[in-house]
């Protein structure tokens, strides 16, 4: 640290002369000079921000400015009306106040185009009016955080396996050894997954259809069907893989048909077809997604289930949805429809009244009868 005659504190980077720029240094390409200065900033511990360029009439860069990221001061934004007065309307939502790290640092480098070709360092100010990053903090500098192709593929594969961005960042940290070797932070992983989801949002329905159709081409026993609404948007999906169809062939006497799981993003209802194997473990027979819990959607799902499995189950268990009462006998001719015992017992208190429902002797006697 140096102290100027005006009592201003300056921090001068200390590094090997081989990576330190100097006035008159020549580069055959402007990108080479920019990369050299960024590598120097990454080593000594400060972030770089690109300034305005000076160009000629042909668009060729005459002067290139690279500044310290803490250069200048951030000006407060003001909301102005048409007359130029400041707006004080409380109904207008204010923008979130962001903390700024601008301290008026003058560290910069200027590259100038030479007449014989290439660029040279025209001006260099290496002193900073703020302390530089320590060795422990350098991995978190913005200039050192960059998601390369390997990071992006890893985050995308983790998303396919339903692994969140923070957990994927922790897994990557375990793979490379330490968080300083990751090259990015957990927030960077979150931001990339956010951008990835925003990118595929417009074509995600087509992606799932193409994925299932590809599976259908690979395995002839894979059953898949879908339907769209009047706006040509995906509204119904049904699929059953070969393992699920074999499960039904072995344990398909009783099928639970549940439509109580609604997704948050797409407002679709997830409908699993579930059974019990010989070890009293739940097994999946098929699954579906529907946009509406109406008779038409249930009939469509049950019809696809019947076509996929080849025959009807002996019993089918559902909750007390009125639409299911109509849809099941429409599709199934011999299957016996029964209500889920959990839904029945959860409504005992409403049927018998609050006084009897709180009677423990009555509850024990009722359970003995029901679960015998």
Helices and strands as residue ranges (DSSP letters): E 2-3, E 9-12, G 17-19, E 26-27, H 30-44, E 48-50, E 54-55, E 61-68, E 108-113, E 119-125, E 127-128, G 138-140, G 142-144, H 149-160, H 165-176, G 179-181, H 186-200, H 204-218, E 223-228, E 234-240, H 242-251, E 254-262, E 269-276, E 282-290, H 295-309, E 315-318, H 322-331, E 336-339, H 341-346, H 348-352, H 354-357, H 360-370
